[in-house]
Amino acid sequence: MVELINHYLHIDESIFSNCLNSADNVLYVYYPNESKLLITPVSNEFFKNIHKCSSTFLKQKNAKGVRVFQIANILLDNEMSLDDRPLVFEADHLSSILTVKFN
């Protein structure tokens, strides 16, 4: 499950380990026209080459392995709702890209 809670993106451990290969350092890019956030391990050179991305560190929130990172700036810059909610996502294990949809 991927959720927005208190302006933080919460990523379940199973998605973190299977899709993001347990990488604490990740790259991300938000595409406002499509209302989607793409996340991948920092080691994904192909992603780096085709997207203008930023990097961040996923922090472990609890003993269940949930990882979080703060996305308030993305939400505010794009005038999106700050309400807590589950988010639609697609985990591509082959390319190691997690796509989170905000619409």
N, CA, C and O atoms as a MOPAC input file, in Angstrom:
PM7 MOZYME 1SCF
protein

 N      0.82800 1    -1.17500 1     0.00000 1
 C      0.00000 1     0.00000 1     0.00000 1
 C      0.88000 1     1.24900 1     0.00000 1
 O      1.95500 1     1.26900 1     0.60000 1
 N      0.41000 1     2.27600 1    -0.67400 1
 C      1.06300 1     3.58700 1    -0.68000 1
 C      0.01000 1     4.58300 1    -0.19600 1
 O     -1.10900 1     4.62100 1    -0.70800 1
 N      0.39000 1     5.38700 1     0.79800 1
 C     -0.56000 1     6.32800 1     1.38600 1
 C      0.09200 1     7.69600 1     1.56900 1
 O      1.31300 1     7.82100 1     1.67300 1
 N     -0.75300 1     8.70100 1     1.60400 1
 C     -0.33300 1    10.03900 1     1.97800 1
 C     -0.83200 1    10.27500 1     3.40300 1
 O     -2.03600 1    10.24600 1     3.65800 1
 N      0.10300 1    10.50900 1     4.33100 1
 C     -0.24100 1    10.74800 1     5.73000 1
 C      0.62000 1    11.91000 1     6.23200 1
 O      1.84900 1    11.83700 1     6.23100 1
 N     -0.04900 1    12.97600 1     6.66000 1
 C      0.65100 1    14.16100 1     7.18700 1
 C      1.73500 1    14.68300 1     6.25300 1
 O      2.83700 1    15.01500 1     6.68900 1
 N      1.41400 1    14.75100 1     4.97500 1
 C      2.30400 1    15.27600 1     3.93300 1
 C      3.49300 1    14.36700 1     3.64400 1
 O      4.44200 1    14.78200 1     2.97700 1
 N      3.45000 1    13.14500 1     4.13400 1
 C      4.50500 1    12.15800 1     3.86900 1
 C      3.93600 1    11.02800 1     3.03600 1
 O      2.81800 1    10.56600 1     3.26400 1
 N      4.71400 1    10.59900 1     2.08000 1
 C      4.36500 1     9.42400 1     1.29700 1
 C      4.83000 1     8.20900 1     2.08800 1
 O      6.00900 1     8.10300 1     2.42600 1
 N      3.90600 1     7.28400 1     2.38900 1
 C      4.20800 1     6.06300 1     3.13500 1
 C      4.20900 1     4.89200 1     2.15600 1
 O      3.22600 1     4.66300 1     1.45300 1
 N      5.31000 1     4.15900 1     2.11600 1
 C      5.46000 1     3.02700 1     1.19800 1
 C      5.65400 1     1.76300 1     2.02000 1
 O      6.59600 1     1.66400 1     2.80700 1
 N      4.75500 1     0.79100 1     1.83600 1
 C      4.85800 1    -0.48100 1     2.56500 1
 C      6.17300 1    -1.18900 1     2.26700 1
 O      6.76500 1    -1.02100 1     1.20100 1
 N      6.61000 1    -1.97900 1     3.23000 1
 C      7.87500 1    -2.70200 1     3.11100 1
 C      7.90300 1    -3.62600 1     1.90200 1
 O      8.94300 1    -3.73800 1     1.25300 1
 N      6.80300 1    -4.29000 1     1.57800 1
 C      6.80000 1    -5.22700 1     0.44200 1
 C      7.05700 1    -4.49500 1    -0.87600 1
 O      7.75600 1    -5.01700 1    -1.74500 1
 N      6.50700 1    -3.30900 1    -1.03000 1
 C      6.74900 1    -2.51200 1    -2.23900 1
 C      8.18200 1    -1.99700 1    -2.22700 1
 O      8.87300 1    -2.01500 1    -3.24500 1
 N      8.61400 1    -1.54000 1    -1.05700 1
 C      9.98100 1    -1.04000 1    -0.90200 1
 C     11.00200 1    -2.10000 1    -1.28000 1
 O     11.94200 1    -1.81900 1    -2.02400 1
 N     10.82900 1    -3.30600 1    -0.77800 1
 C     11.81800 1    -4.35300 1    -1.03900 1
 C     11.69800 1    -4.95000 1    -2.43800 1
 O     12.71500 1    -5.22500 1    -3.07400 1
 N     10.47900 1    -5.15600 1    -2.92700 1
 C     10.30300 1    -5.79800 1    -4.23200 1
 C     10.46500 1    -4.85800 1    -5.42100 1
 O     11.09100 1    -5.22200 1    -6.41700 1
 N      9.91800 1    -3.67600 1    -5.32900 1
 C      9.96500 1    -2.75500 1    -6.45900 1
 C     11.19500 1    -1.84900 1    -6.41200 1
 O     11.83500 1    -1.61500 1    -7.43700 1
 N     11.51700 1    -1.35100 1    -5.24700 1
 C     12.63500 1    -0.40900 1    -5.11800 1
 C     13.92000 1    -1.09000 1    -4.65100 1
 O     14.89800 1    -0.42100 1    -4.32000 1
 N     13.91300 1    -2.40500 1    -4.62600 1
 C     15.10300 1    -3.19900 1    -4.29200 1
 C     15.73800 1    -2.79100 1    -2.96400 1
 O     16.95900 1    -2.83700 1    -2.81300 1
 N     14.90200 1    -2.39200 1    -2.00100 1
 C     15.35400 1    -1.98200 1    -0.66700 1
 C     16.35300 1    -0.82700 1    -0.69200 1
 O     17.18800 1    -0.70100 1     0.20300 1
 N     16.26500 1     0.00400 1    -1.71000 1
 C     17.17700 1     1.14900 1    -1.83400 1
 C     16.65900 1     2.32700 1    -1.00700 1
 O     15.57200 1     2.84600 1    -1.26100 1
 N     17.44900 1     2.74000 1    -0.01800 1
 C     17.05500 1     3.88500 1     0.80200 1
 C     17.22000 1     5.20300 1     0.05500 1
 O     16.47900 1     6.15500 1     0.30000 1
 N     18.18000 1     5.26000 1    -0.84600 1
 C     18.38200 1     6.45900 1    -1.66100 1
 C     17.63400 1     6.27300 1    -2.97200 1
 O     17.86700 1     5.31300 1    -3.70600 1
 N     16.73300 1     7.20600 1    -3.25300 1
 C     15.91500 1     7.08600 1    -4.45900 1
 C     15.91600 1     8.38600 1    -5.26200 1
 O     16.22200 1     9.46500 1    -4.75600 1
 N     15.56100 1     8.23100 1    -6.52400 1
 C     15.32500 1     9.36600 1    -7.41300 1
 C     13.82400 1     9.49200 1    -7.58400 1
 O     13.10100 1     8.49700 1    -7.54600 1
 N     13.35800 1    10.71900 1    -7.77300 1
 C     11.93200 1    10.90600 1    -8.01300 1
 C     11.70700 1    12.09600 1    -8.93000 1
 O     12.52000 1    13.01800 1    -9.00600 1
 N     10.58000 1    12.04400 1    -9.62200 1
 C     10.16100 1    13.14600 1   -10.48300 1
 C      8.63800 1    13.18100 1   -10.46700 1
 O      7.98300 1    12.14000 1   -10.47700 1
 N      8.08400 1    14.38900 1   -10.44300 1
 C      6.63500 1    14.54300 1   -10.48200 1
 C      6.25000 1    15.18900 1   -11.79600 1
 O      6.82100 1    16.20700 1   -12.18800 1
 N      5.27100 1    14.59200 1   -12.48400 1
 C      4.75500 1    15.12600 1   -13.73600 1
 C      3.34200 1    15.64800 1   -13.49800 1
 O      2.39600 1    14.86500 1   -13.41400 1
 N      3.19400 1    16.98300 1   -13.38700 1
 C      1.88500 1    17.55800 1   -13.05800 1
 C      0.80900 1    17.30400 1   -14.10700 1
 O     -0.36100 1    17.14800 1   -13.75700 1
 N      1.17300 1    17.25800 1   -15.37100 1
 C      0.16700 1    17.02900 1   -16.41700 1
 C     -0.48700 1    15.66100 1   -16.29400 1
 O     -1.63900 1    15.47200 1   -16.68400 1
 N      0.25300 1    14.72000 1   -15.75300 1
 C     -0.25300 1    13.36000 1   -15.59200 1
 C     -0.60700 1    13.05800 1   -14.13000 1
 O     -1.11400 1    11.98000 1   -13.82100 1
 N     -0.34300 1    13.99900 1   -13.24800 1
 C     -0.57000 1    13.83200 1   -11.80100 1
 C      0.07000 1    12.55900 1   -11.27300 1
 O     -0.55100 1    11.79800 1   -10.53100 1
 N      1.32600 1    12.33500 1   -11.66700 1
 C      1.98200 1    11.13500 1   -11.16500 1
 C      3.42700 1    11.39300 1   -10.75000 1
 O      4.14100 1    12.21000 1   -11.33000 1
 N      3.81200 1    10.65900 1    -9.72400 1
 C      5.13700 1    10.71600 1    -9.14500 1
 C      5.83500 1     9.39500 1    -9.46200 1
 O      5.29100 1     8.32200 1    -9.19900 1
 N      7.02300 1     9.47400 1   -10.02100 1
 C      7.81800 1     8.28100 1   -10.32800 1
 C      8.96700 1     8.20300 1    -9.33900 1
 O      9.62800 1     9.20500 1    -9.06300 1
 N      9.20400 1     7.00900 1    -8.80600 1
 C     10.26300 1     6.78700 1    -7.81800 1
 C     11.05100 1     5.55300 1    -8.23100 1
 O     10.47200 1     4.54600 1    -8.63800 1
 N     12.37100 1     5.63300 1    -8.12600 1
 C     13.23500 1     4.51300 1    -8.48800 1
 C     14.52200 1     4.56400 1    -7.66000 1
 O     14.87300 1     5.63100 1    -7.15600 1
 N     15.23000 1     3.44900 1    -7.50700 1
 C     16.50600 1     3.49100 1    -6.79200 1
 C     17.49400 1     4.44300 1    -7.48300 1
 O     17.46900 1     4.59400 1    -8.70500 1
 N     18.34700 1     5.07100 1    -6.70000 1
 C     19.32100 1     6.02100 1    -7.23600 1
 C     20.28000 1     5.34600 1    -8.22600 1
 O     20.91100 1     6.03400 1    -9.02900 1
 N     20.39600 1     4.05300 1    -8.18500 1
 C     21.27900 1     3.31400 1    -9.09700 1
 C     20.71900 1     3.17900 1   -10.50900 1
 O     21.41500 1     2.68900 1   -11.39800 1
 N     19.47900 1     3.60100 1   -10.73300 1
 C     18.83700 1     3.46400 1   -12.04800 1
 C     19.35800 1     4.55100 1   -12.99400 1
 O     18.78500 1     5.63700 1   -13.07400 1
 N     20.43100 1     4.25600 1   -13.69800 1
 C     21.07700 1     5.21300 1   -14.60900 1
 C     20.16500 1     5.60800 1   -15.76800 1
 O     20.15700 1     6.76900 1   -16.17700 1
 N     19.40700 1     4.67200 1   -16.29300 1
 C     18.50400 1     4.97100 1   -17.40700 1
 C     17.48600 1     6.03900 1   -16.98700 1
 O     17.23500 1     6.98800 1   -17.73000 1
 N     16.91200 1     5.88100 1   -15.81200 1
 C     15.94300 1     6.84100 1   -15.28700 1
 C     16.57600 1     8.22600 1   -15.17000 1
 O     15.97100 1     9.23100 1   -15.54300 1
 N     17.80300 1     8.26000 1   -14.64700 1
 C     18.53800 1     9.51500 1   -14.49100 1
 C     18.72500 1    10.23000 1   -15.82300 1
 O     18.65900 1    11.45700 1   -15.89900 1
 N     18.95500 1     9.45500 1   -16.85400 1
 C     19.23300 1    10.03300 1   -18.17000 1
 C     17.99400 1    10.56800 1   -18.87900 1
 O     18.10600 1    11.48100 1   -19.69700 1
 N     16.82200 1    10.02400 1   -18.58700 1
 C     15.63400 1    10.45600 1   -19.33200 1
 C     14.69600 1    11.37700 1   -18.54800 1
 O     13.76200 1    11.93800 1   -19.12000 1
 N     14.93800 1    11.53800 1   -17.24100 1
 C     14.07200 1    12.39000 1   -16.42200 1
 C     14.90700 1    13.44800 1   -15.71000 1
 O     16.04800 1    13.19600 1   -15.32500 1
 N     14.33500 1    14.61700 1   -15.54300 1
 C     14.96600 1    15.64500 1   -14.70600 1
 C     14.48500 1    15.37300 1   -13.27500 1
 O     13.41200 1    15.82800 1   -12.87500 1
 N     15.27900 1    14.63700 1   -12.52000 1
 C     14.82500 1    14.13200 1   -11.23400 1
 C     15.61900 1    14.70200 1   -10.07100 1
 O     16.67600 1    15.30900 1   -10.24100 1
 N     15.07600 1    14.48800 1    -8.90100 1
 C     15.71900 1    14.84800 1    -7.63500 1
 C     15.96300 1    13.56200 1    -6.86500 1
 O     15.41300 1    12.51000 1    -7.19000 1
 N     16.79000 1    13.66300 1    -5.84800 1
 C     17.03800 1    12.47900 1    -5.02800 1
 C     16.61100 1    12.76000 1    -3.59700 1
 O     16.56500 1    13.90800 1    -3.15300 1
 N     16.30300 1    11.69100 1    -2.89300 1
 C     15.93500 1    11.79700 1    -1.48200 1
 C     16.27100 1    10.49400 1    -0.78400 1
 O     16.60000 1     9.49300 1    -1.42000 1
 N     16.18400 1    10.52700 1     0.50800 1
 C     16.44300 1     9.36600 1     1.34200 1
 C     15.12400 1     8.90500 1     1.93900 1
 O     14.40700 1     9.69800 1     2.55000 1
 N     14.80000 1     7.63600 1     1.76900 1
 C     13.59000 1     7.07500 1     2.37000 1
 C     13.91900 1     6.67900 1     3.80600 1
 O     14.83300 1     5.89200 1     4.05300 1
 N     13.16900 1     7.22800 1     4.73400 1
 C     13.39300 1     6.93800 1     6.15200 1
 C     12.47500 1     5.81500 1     6.59700 1
 O     11.31100 1     5.75000 1     6.20100 1
 N     13.01600 1     4.93000 1     7.42900 1
 C     12.18400 1     3.86300 1     7.98400 1
 C     11.32900 1     4.45600 1     9.09700 1
 O     11.84700 1     5.06400 1    10.03400 1
 N     10.00600 1     4.27100 1     8.98500 1
 C      9.08200 1     4.86400 1     9.95400 1
 C      8.84100 1     3.96900 1    11.16400 1
 O      8.73100 1     4.45700 1    12.28900 1
 N      8.75800 1     2.67000 1    10.93500 1
 C      8.39400 1     1.78400 1    12.04000 1
 C      9.02300 1     0.40500 1    11.86200 1
 O      9.72500 1     0.15000 1    10.88400 1
 N      8.75900 1    -0.47600 1    12.82300 1
 C      9.32700 1    -1.82300 1    12.80300 1
 C      8.77200 1    -2.67800 1    11.66500 1
 O      9.36600 1    -3.69700 1    11.31100 1
 N      7.63800 1    -2.27200 1    11.09100 1
 C      7.06000 1    -3.00900 1     9.96200 1
 C      7.79900 1    -2.72300 1     8.65600 1
 O      7.51600 1    -3.35300 1     7.63700 1
 N      8.73600 1    -1.78500 1     8.67600 1
 C      9.52900 1    -1.48600 1     7.48900 1
 C      8.93000 1    -0.44400 1     6.56500 1
 O      9.43000 1    -0.24500 1     5.45800 1
 N      7.86300 1     0.23000 1     6.99600 1
 C      7.27300 1     1.28400 1     6.17300 1
 C      8.30700 1     2.37700 1     5.95900 1
 O      8.95100 1     2.82300 1     6.90900 1
 N      8.46700 1     2.81100 1     4.71200 1
 C      9.39400 1     3.89400 1     4.37400 1
 C      8.59700 1     5.14600 1     4.04500 1
 O      7.50000 1     5.06600 1     3.49300 1
 N      9.15900 1     6.31100 1     4.38900 1
 C      8.46100 1     7.57200 1     4.17200 1
 C      9.39400 1     8.61800 1     3.57500 1
 O     10.60800 1     8.58800 1     3.77900 1
 N      8.79100 1     9.54400 1     2.83200 1
 C      9.48000 1    10.78400 1     2.53500 1
 C      8.47800 1    11.90200 1     2.36000 1
 O      7.35000 1    11.69800 1     1.91200 1
 N      8.92800 1    13.09700 1     2.73100 1
 C      8.07300 1    14.26200 1     2.78500 1
 C      7.83400 1    14.81300 1     1.37900 1
 O      8.77700 1    15.05600 1     0.62800 1
 N      6.53900 1    15.00700 1     1.03100 1
 C      6.21800 1    15.51600 1    -0.30900 1
 C      5.33500 1    16.76200 1    -0.25300 1
 O      4.64400 1    17.07400 1    -1.22300 1
 N      5.35300 1    17.46900 1     0.86800 1
 C      4.52500 1    18.67100 1     1.00300 1
 C      4.82600 1    19.68000 1    -0.09300 1
 O      3.91000 1    20.32100 1    -0.60900 1
 N      6.09700 1    19.83200 1    -0.45700 1
 C      6.44800 1    20.79800 1    -1.49800 1
 C      5.80600 1    20.44200 1    -2.84000 1
 O      5.36800 1    21.33600 1    -3.56500 1
 N      5.74300 1    19.17500 1    -3.17800 1
 C      5.09800 1    18.74800 1    -4.43000 1
 C      3.60500 1    19.04400 1    -4.35500 1
 O      3.02300 1    19.56600 1    -5.30600 1
 N      2.99200 1    18.71100 1    -3.23300 1
 C      1.55600 1    18.93500 1    -3.06100 1
 C      1.21200 1    20.42300 1    -3.13500 1
 O      0.27400 1    20.81200 1    -3.83000 1
 N      1.96100 1    21.23800 1    -2.42800 1
 C      1.68200 1    22.67800 1    -2.39400 1
 C      1.97500 1    23.34900 1    -3.73800 1
 O      1.17800 1    24.15600 1    -4.21600 1
 N      3.10700 1    23.01800 1    -4.34100 1
 C      3.47300 1    23.62000 1    -5.63000 1
 C      2.46100 1    23.31900 1    -6.71700 1
 O      2.30300 1    24.09800 1    -7.65700 1
 N      1.77500 1    22.19400 1    -6.59400 1
 C      0.82400 1    21.77300 1    -7.62500 1
 C     -0.62900 1    21.88600 1    -7.17200 1
 O     -1.53600 1    21.34700 1    -7.80600 1
 N     -0.83300 1    22.60100 1    -6.05800 1
 C     -2.17200 1    22.87500 1    -5.52800 1
 C     -3.02600 1    21.61200 1    -5.38100 1
 O     -4.20200 1    21.58800 1    -5.74200 1
 N     -2.39400 1    20.56500 1    -4.84000 1
 C     -3.09800 1    19.30700 1    -4.60700 1
 C     -3.58800 1    19.24100 1    -3.16200 1
 O     -3.08400 1    19.94200 1    -2.28500 1
 N     -4.55500 1    18.40700 1    -2.94400 1
 C     -5.11000 1    18.20400 1    -1.61400 1
 C     -4.03900 1    17.67200 1    -0.65900 1
 O     -3.23400 1    16.81300 1    -1.01700 1
 N     -4.05400 1    18.20300 1     0.55500 1
 C     -3.13000 1    17.74300 1     1.59200 1
 C     -3.75900 1    16.67100 1     2.47100 1
 O     -3.14100 1    16.21100 1     3.43100 1
 N     -4.98100 1    16.27200 1     2.14700 1
 C     -5.70300 1    15.29000 1     2.95500 1
 C     -5.01000 1    13.93500 1     2.94300 1
 O     -4.47600 1    13.50100 1     1.92300 1
 N     -5.02900 1    13.27500 1     4.09700 1
 C     -4.51000 1    11.90900 1     4.20800 1
 C     -5.39800 1    10.99100 1     3.38900 1
 O     -6.62300 1    11.10500 1     3.42200 1
 N     -4.77000 1    10.07300 1     2.64900 1
 C     -5.55500 1     9.15800 1     1.82500 1
 C     -4.66200 1     8.04900 1     1.25000 1
 O     -3.45100 1     8.22400 1     1.11700 1
 N     -5.27500 1     6.91400 1     0.91400 1
 C     -4.53100 1     5.89800 1     0.16300 1
 C     -4.36500 1     6.40300 1    -1.26700 1
 O     -5.20800 1     7.14200 1    -1.77500 1
 N     -3.28800 1     6.00600 1    -1.90300 1
 C     -3.00600 1     6.45900 1    -3.26200 1
 C     -2.93800 1     5.27600 1    -4.21700 1
 O     -2.49900 1     4.18500 1    -3.85500 1
 N     -3.37500 1     5.51600 1    -5.42500 1
 C     -3.27600 1     4.50500 1    -6.47400 1
 C     -1.81900 1     4.44400 1    -6.90500 1
 O     -1.17400 1     5.47600 1    -7.09200 1
 N     -1.30700 1     3.23900 1    -7.06200 1
 C      0.09300 1     3.10300 1    -7.46400 1
 C      0.26300 1     1.90400 1    -8.38700 1
 O     -0.58300 1     1.01300 1    -8.45900 1
 N      1.38000 1     1.92100 1    -9.08100 1
 C      1.76800 1     0.80400 1    -9.95000 1
 C      3.23200 1     0.51200 1    -9.66200 1
 O      4.08200 1     1.39200 1    -9.79600 1
 N      3.52600 1    -0.71200 1    -9.27100 1
 C      4.89300 1    -1.11500 1    -8.95100 1
 C      5.43600 1    -1.98500 1   -10.08000 1
 O      5.01700 1    -3.13000 1   -10.24700 1
 N      6.35700 1    -1.44200 1   -10.84200 1
 C      6.96800 1    -2.18400 1   -11.94700 1
 C      8.27600 1    -2.79300 1   -11.43900 1
 O      9.29400 1    -2.11100 1   -11.32800 1
 N      8.22300 1    -4.08800 1   -11.13500 1
 C      9.37500 1    -4.76800 1   -10.55700 1
 C     10.51300 1    -4.93900 1   -11.55700 1
 O     11.67700 1    -4.98000 1   -11.16000 1
 N     10.20100 1    -5.03800 1   -12.83500 1
 C     11.25100 1    -5.21700 1   -13.84900 1
 C     12.09400 1    -3.97000 1   -14.02300 1
 O     13.31700 1    -4.05900 1   -14.12500 1
 N     11.45800 1    -2.80800 1   -14.05800 1
 C     12.21400 1    -1.56400 1   -14.24000 1
 C     12.54200 1    -0.88900 1   -12.90500 1
 O     13.25300 1     0.11500 1   -12.88100 1
 N     12.03400 1    -1.42700 1   -11.80600 1
 C     12.22700 1    -0.86100 1   -10.46600 1
 C     11.70000 1     0.56800 1   -10.36600 1
 O     12.34900 1     1.44000 1    -9.78800 1
 N     10.52200 1     0.79800 1   -10.93200 1
 C      9.90100 1     2.11800 1   -10.87100 1
 C      8.54100 1     2.00200 1   -10.19800 1
 O      7.69400 1     1.20100 1   -10.59400 1
 N      8.35700 1     2.81800 1    -9.17500 1
 C      7.08700 1     2.92100 1    -8.48900 1
 C      6.39600 1     4.18700 1    -9.00800 1
 O      6.95000 1     5.28100 1    -8.90500 1
 N      5.19700 1     4.04000 1    -9.56100 1
 C      4.41200 1     5.16800 1   -10.07100 1
 C      3.25600 1     5.38800 1    -9.11900 1
 O      2.46000 1     4.48200 1    -8.87100 1
 N      3.16600 1     6.60600 1    -8.58100 1
 C      2.09400 1     6.95800 1    -7.65900 1
 C      1.21800 1     8.01200 1    -8.33600 1
 O      1.70900 1     9.03400 1    -8.81600 1
 N     -0.09800 1     7.74000 1    -8.36300 1
 C     -1.03400 1     8.63600 1    -9.03700 1
 C     -1.80400 1     9.45100 1    -8.01000 1
 O     -2.23800 1     8.93400 1    -6.98000 1
 N     -1.96500 1    10.74100 1    -8.31100 1
 C     -2.61900 1    11.65200 1    -7.38100 1
 C     -3.98100 1    12.12500 1    -7.83900 1
 O     -4.58400 1    12.95500 1    -7.15800 1
 N     -4.49900 1    11.64300 1    -8.95400 1
 C     -5.81200 1    12.11400 1    -9.42900 1
 C     -6.91800 1    11.17400 1    -9.03900 1
 O     -8.08100 1    11.42200 1    -9.36000 1

